[in-house]
């Protein structure tokens, strides 16, 4: 680990410009001003000799073969396996982070295996994966490696998936969404005050990224983590669902994720199932057609039902993962169930009972 092949040079970073003796990072809304030999907030971009470099290029800290439903993505290639890859670093600092070891890790702490886009694709194909998912930490801080991999993966018949916080500048988002096929964007809450207090960021850029992904033709699904007393009121979820229907479309799936104590919020109790059921009804009232539960095991709200007649369209069986992945003794994605059985019951791309067209990519 941490051994670069002989002759390997630092990877040049994109999205930056000089400002006097500083380098201004143009990748995310933080717009870090990085001095010589310094690093950005995310810990992945640095000023080396007056040039911006990507400290995480090709550095894989976590790798796993997962069902796509674990991301969670329910309406794209149901039952497909993806090679999930993660590196280190994040441009937010969410109090509820379930992968905080990776998110806050710095380059000199990272236990990684150095790989190339070609090697990642070869690994995915050898394992029988249909796509590559960039997940675990925030993938947009791995921008250069993702862009290089996505371009080659498409040529090999693999799709690319992001599980992202959406905290990225519009020009970089446009480039990224032009290359990837699938994205699950985590909307952490529906107020700027919540983002400032809990994540150290702002809500606006995240909502803009959701719209940009949809406009780019990316298959989009959203996750909303419900934290007791923080962002789980009926009013909060109503604003979220209203935004989805108004700006993205009533057929965009949303995943209501049940909070479990983690990181800076160990004192906060788990979200109740009663609350999940209550806000599920709120989202449906606002017109969202496909609302799912995430972070729970064996729940019927993980099946896809026809919005018109109620017939079963996709049946999913979730369970606790048999195998766990650890980074620096911390279990990653420990609140995400896996899926052992996915049955697609669609007929000619629609409901087998009433014939309603269903936006699921098979």
C-alpha positions as MATLAB code, in Angstrom:
seq = 'XXXXXXXXXXXXXXXXXXXXXXXXXXXXXXXXXXXXXXXXXXXXXXXXXXXXXXXXXXXXXXXXXXXXXXXXXXXXXXXXXXXXXXXXXXXXXXXXXXXXXXXXXXXXXXXXXXXXXXXXXXXXXXXXXXXXXXXXXXXXXXXXXXXXXXXXXXXXXXXXXXXXXXXXXXXXXXXXXXXXXXXXXXXXXXXXXXXXXXXXXXXXXXXXXXXXXXXXXXXXXXXXXXXXXXXXXXXXXXXXXXXXXXXXXXXXXXXXXXXXXXXXXXXXXXXXXXXXXXXXXXXXXXXXXXXXXXXXXXXXXXXXXXXXXXXXXXXXXXXXXXXXXXXXXXXXXXXXXXXXXXXXXXXXXXXXXXXXXXXXXX';
ca = [
       0.000    0.000    0.000;
       0.947    3.654   -0.578;
       3.636    2.612   -3.073;
       3.613    4.520   -6.366;
       4.864    2.668   -9.442;
       8.314    3.792  -10.527;
       8.087    6.849  -12.758;
       4.598    7.834  -11.627;
       4.068   11.595  -11.573;
       1.533   13.587   -9.610;
      -1.789   13.908  -11.420;
      -2.623   17.396  -12.575;
      -5.902   18.708  -11.241;
      -8.520   20.561  -13.244;
     -10.835   23.465  -12.308;
      -8.510   26.026  -10.764;
      -6.858   29.344  -11.510;
      -4.069   31.395   -9.906;
      -4.835   34.423   -7.758;
      -1.567   36.076   -6.897;
       0.445   33.618   -4.815;
      -2.627   31.458   -4.165;
      -4.427   28.882   -6.279;
      -8.193   29.220   -6.351;
     -10.004   25.888   -6.638;
     -13.017   26.127   -8.954;
     -14.382   22.616   -8.404;
     -16.838   23.171   -5.552;
     -18.620   26.154   -3.955;
     -16.034   26.386   -1.169;
     -13.625   27.999   -3.648;
     -10.603   27.250   -1.450;
      -7.670   29.660   -1.744;
      -4.699   27.326   -1.429;
      -1.223   28.606   -0.558;
       2.005   27.027   -1.736;
       2.345   23.499   -0.288;
      -1.168   23.780    1.124;
      -4.290   21.659    0.613;
      -7.946   22.412    0.069;
     -10.667   21.694    2.615;
     -11.394   18.306    1.015;
      -7.788   17.147    1.472;
      -7.500   15.951   -2.119;
      -6.285   19.030   -3.989;
      -2.987   20.730   -3.272;
      -0.739   23.556   -4.439;
       2.558   21.981   -5.434;
       4.971   24.471   -6.900;
       2.230   26.781   -8.085;
       0.277   24.037   -9.841;
      -2.854   22.273   -8.596;
      -2.497   18.514   -8.206;
      -4.998   15.773   -7.391;
      -3.624   13.891   -4.379;
      -6.152   11.064   -4.727;
      -5.854   10.183   -8.412;
      -6.157    6.409   -8.810;
      -5.997    5.809   -5.055;
      -8.668    3.255   -4.133;
      -9.261    2.982   -0.385;
     -12.417    0.847   -0.572;
     -13.599   -1.636   -3.182;
     -16.642   -3.918   -3.091;
     -18.967   -5.742   -5.459;
     -22.514   -4.576   -4.637;
     -26.046   -4.821   -5.967;
     -26.982   -1.484   -7.501;
     -29.888   -1.286   -5.054;
     -27.411   -0.729   -2.217;
     -26.405    2.704   -3.568;
     -29.492    3.121   -3.393;
     -30.614    3.083   -7.049;
     -33.867    1.245   -7.772;
     -34.927    2.311  -11.271;
     -31.774    1.589  -13.285;
     -30.784   -1.964  -14.226;
     -32.537   -3.655  -11.256;
     -30.456   -6.490   -9.832;
     -27.251   -5.419  -11.604;
     -23.923   -5.733   -9.823;
     -21.618   -2.723   -9.610;
     -17.985   -2.433   -8.623;
     -18.084    0.176   -5.851;
     -14.934    2.259   -5.455;
     -14.043    4.936   -2.938;
     -11.049    7.087   -2.142;
     -10.551    9.631    0.676;
     -11.739   13.179    1.259;
     -14.953   15.220    1.210;
     -15.911   18.853    0.661;
     -18.581   18.807    3.401;
     -18.393   17.743    7.047;
     -21.812   16.336    7.906;
     -22.418   15.591   11.565;
     -24.239   12.398   10.600;
     -21.542   11.002    8.262;
     -21.506    7.199    8.301;
     -18.122    7.089    6.530;
     -16.333    9.808    8.483;
     -12.998    7.953    8.548;
     -12.794    8.177    4.757;
     -14.333   11.614    4.484;
     -11.921   13.329    6.877;
      -8.849   11.289    5.983;
      -5.774   13.005    4.525;
      -3.415   11.719    1.869;
      -0.685   10.713    4.317;
      -3.205    8.617    6.303;
      -4.936    6.839    3.444;
      -4.526    3.051    3.090;
      -4.919    2.771   -0.670;
      -4.203    0.579   -3.662;
      -3.055    2.565   -6.674;
      -4.977    1.733   -9.822;
      -5.639    3.132  -13.290;
      -8.900    3.650  -15.180;
      -8.045    0.662  -17.317;
      -7.397   -1.541  -14.287;
     -10.628   -0.471  -12.608;
     -12.577   -1.377  -15.741;
     -10.803   -4.716  -16.052;
     -11.597   -5.505  -12.415;
     -15.261   -4.651  -12.958;
     -15.529   -6.867  -16.012;
     -13.733   -9.774  -14.326;
     -16.152   -9.604  -11.383;
     -19.195   -9.615  -13.655;
     -20.211   -6.039  -12.813;
     -22.374   -4.066  -15.217;
     -21.103   -0.724  -13.995;
     -18.706    1.151  -11.734;
     -20.068    3.100   -8.762;
     -18.056    5.910   -7.194;
     -19.247    6.012   -3.610;
     -18.254    5.669    0.096;
     -16.607    9.129    0.229;
     -17.641   12.142   -1.854;
     -16.878   11.215   -5.478;
     -16.720   14.733   -6.923;
     -13.379   15.306   -5.154;
     -12.136   12.372   -7.293;
     -13.178   14.297  -10.397;
     -10.179   13.656  -12.647;
     -10.073    9.905  -12.036;
     -13.828    9.562  -12.513;
     -13.813   11.474  -15.783;
     -10.960    9.376  -17.156;
     -12.604    6.127  -16.036;
     -16.111    6.982  -17.235;
     -14.917    7.774  -20.740;
     -13.237    4.377  -21.059;
     -15.935    2.434  -19.207;
     -18.633    3.456  -21.673;
     -16.532    2.059  -24.527;
     -16.409   -1.283  -22.684;
     -20.172   -1.413  -22.134;
     -20.052   -0.382  -18.451;
     -22.156    2.404  -16.976;
     -20.857    4.834  -14.351;
     -22.758    5.724  -11.169;
     -22.194    8.475   -8.604;
     -23.415    8.562   -5.014;
     -22.772   12.238   -4.384;
     -23.642   15.161   -2.132;
     -24.039   17.325   -5.244;
     -21.835   20.081   -3.805;
     -20.105   21.062   -7.018;
     -19.848   24.157   -9.204;
     -22.164   24.246  -12.271;
     -19.413   24.101  -14.904;
     -17.828   21.066  -13.295;
     -21.262   19.455  -12.825;
     -22.005   19.911  -16.521;
     -18.781   18.139  -17.460;
     -19.367   15.343  -14.962;
     -23.012   14.720  -15.858;
     -22.049   14.579  -19.506;
     -19.924   11.515  -18.733;
     -21.852    9.491  -16.125;
     -25.133    7.661  -16.678;
     -26.532    7.389  -13.139;
     -26.505    9.547  -10.005;
     -27.995    9.347   -6.543;
     -27.722   12.791   -4.965;
     -28.017   13.149   -1.195;
     -30.144   16.133   -0.249;
     -29.226   16.591    3.410;
     -32.066   18.932    4.352;
     -34.276   21.637    2.903;
     -32.952   24.761    4.589;
     -29.719   26.656    4.213;
     -29.541   26.933    8.000;
     -29.446   23.139    8.300;
     -26.672   22.877    5.708;
     -24.590   25.537    7.448;
     -24.993   24.001   10.893;
     -24.804   20.295   10.055;
     -22.672   20.143    6.900;
     -20.677   23.361    6.673;
     -22.138   24.144    3.262;
     -25.157   25.586    1.469;
     -28.355   24.112    0.059;
     -28.578   26.080   -3.192;
     -25.706   24.420   -5.089;
     -27.068   20.958   -4.235;
     -30.507   21.714   -5.650;
     -28.856   23.221   -8.737;
     -26.895   19.993   -9.204;
     -30.095   17.953   -9.038;
     -31.607   20.073  -11.789;
     -28.401   19.925  -13.856;
     -28.286   16.133  -13.645;
     -31.902   15.836  -14.740;
     -31.414   18.267  -17.630;
     -28.317   16.370  -18.763;
     -30.339   13.180  -19.110;
     -28.632   11.407  -16.223;
     -30.757    8.758  -14.528;
     -31.394   10.535  -11.232;
     -32.550    9.320   -7.821;
     -32.426   11.265   -4.567;
     -31.780   10.309   -0.947;
     -33.095   12.299    2.018;
     -31.710   11.327    5.432;
     -34.239   11.837    8.233;
     -32.576   13.054   11.458;
     -34.875   13.340   14.494;
     -35.619   16.945   15.352;
     -33.227   18.280   12.714;
     -34.739   17.869    9.242;
     -37.564   15.336    9.610;
     -40.631   17.513   10.095;
     -43.596   17.178    7.770;
     -42.830   20.706    6.584;
     -39.225   19.805    5.718;
     -40.238   16.723    3.750;
     -43.078   18.583    2.046;
     -40.603   21.198    0.783;
     -38.313   18.435   -0.443;
     -41.087   16.519   -2.216;
     -42.484   19.714   -3.707;
     -39.052   20.580   -5.135;
     -38.763   17.102   -6.660;
     -42.162   17.246   -8.361;
     -41.843   20.864   -9.478;
     -38.227   20.914  -10.701;
     -37.333   17.296  -11.491;
     -40.510   15.373  -12.151;
     -42.966   13.235  -10.221;
     -41.320   10.044  -11.516;
     -37.896   10.735   -9.923;
     -37.480    8.150   -7.129;
     -36.713    9.353   -3.614;
     -35.223    7.274   -0.807;
     -36.109    8.285    2.742;
     -33.087    7.143    4.750;
     -33.503    6.244    8.416;
     -30.915    7.994   10.601;
     -28.740    5.947   12.956;
     -26.308    7.507   15.490;
     -22.917    8.216   13.922;
     -19.886   10.535   14.001;
     -20.839   13.811   15.744;
     -24.422   12.695   16.366;
     -23.920    9.661   18.572;
     -26.256   11.225   21.149;
     -29.160   11.563   18.684;
     -31.575    8.599   18.759;
     -32.388    6.571   15.638;
     -35.220    7.870   13.507;
     -38.486    6.117   14.337;
     -40.297    3.964   11.838;
     -43.462    5.876   12.710;
     -41.835    9.072   11.453;
     -40.751    7.359    8.221;
     -44.332    6.251    7.641;
     -45.668    9.737    8.381;
     -43.348   11.552    5.981;
     -43.834    8.824    3.367;
     -47.470    9.888    3.230;
     -46.426   13.536    3.005;
     -44.198   12.834   -0.007;
     -46.965   10.870   -1.707;
     -49.445   13.691   -1.030;
     -47.098   16.079   -2.820;
     -47.218   13.854   -5.900;
     -43.945   11.875   -5.759;
     -44.802    8.585   -7.458;
     -41.948    6.431   -6.192;
     -41.015    6.770   -2.506;
     -38.770    4.193   -0.841;
     -37.286    3.494    2.584;
     -33.500    3.235    2.909;
     -31.350    2.267    5.876;
     -33.871   -0.377    6.951;
     -33.982   -4.121    6.336;
     -36.858   -6.175    4.958;
     -39.411   -3.396    4.530;
     -42.235   -3.505    1.939;
     -41.541    0.154    1.101;
     -38.519   -1.101   -0.840;
     -40.764   -2.667   -3.494;
     -41.870   -0.746   -6.564;
     -45.642   -0.499   -6.881;
     -47.632    0.832   -9.812;
     -48.716    4.422   -9.014;
     -51.913    3.876  -10.989;
     -53.271    0.488   -9.900;
     -50.997   -0.602   -7.032;
     -49.696   -3.768   -8.703;
     -46.240   -5.068   -7.782;
     -43.676   -3.990  -10.388;
     -40.334   -4.850   -8.763;
     -40.028   -6.971   -5.629;
     -36.884   -6.525   -3.544;
     -35.587   -8.519   -0.589;
     -33.126   -6.597    1.599;
     -30.945   -8.000    4.354;
     -27.940   -7.159    6.485;
     -24.674   -7.520    4.518;
     -22.933  -10.848    5.085;
     -19.493   -9.299    4.593;
     -18.345   -5.935    5.940;
     -15.656   -3.550    4.733;
     -13.472   -1.607    7.164;
     -11.163    1.402    6.792;
      -8.939    2.215    9.757;
     -11.116   -0.086   11.890;
     -14.318    1.764   10.942;
     -17.037   -0.139    9.110;
     -18.047    1.763    5.982;
     -21.650    2.190    4.826;
     -22.736    0.262    7.888;
     -26.369    1.401    7.722;
     -26.910    0.327    4.113;
     -28.633   -3.038    3.628;
     -27.799   -5.276    0.706;
     -30.264   -6.972   -1.616;
     -30.342  -10.735   -2.124;
     -33.263  -11.070   -4.511;
     -34.719   -8.634   -7.036;
     -37.672   -9.737   -9.151;
     -38.682   -7.539  -12.093;
     -42.343   -8.094  -12.946;
     -42.719   -5.450  -15.663;
     -44.314   -6.414  -18.954;
     -43.235   -4.582  -22.110;
     -41.760   -1.811  -19.973;
     -44.929   -1.199  -18.033;
     -47.297   -2.437  -15.361;
     -48.370   -6.049  -16.006;
     -51.903   -5.245  -14.800;
     -52.867   -1.801  -16.137;
     -50.138   -1.208  -18.711;
     -48.923    2.113  -17.275;
     -45.459    2.966  -18.615;
     -42.848    2.798  -15.863;
     -39.529    4.754  -16.041;
     -37.258    1.859  -15.079;
     -34.180    1.215  -17.216;
     -33.747   -2.530  -17.691;
];
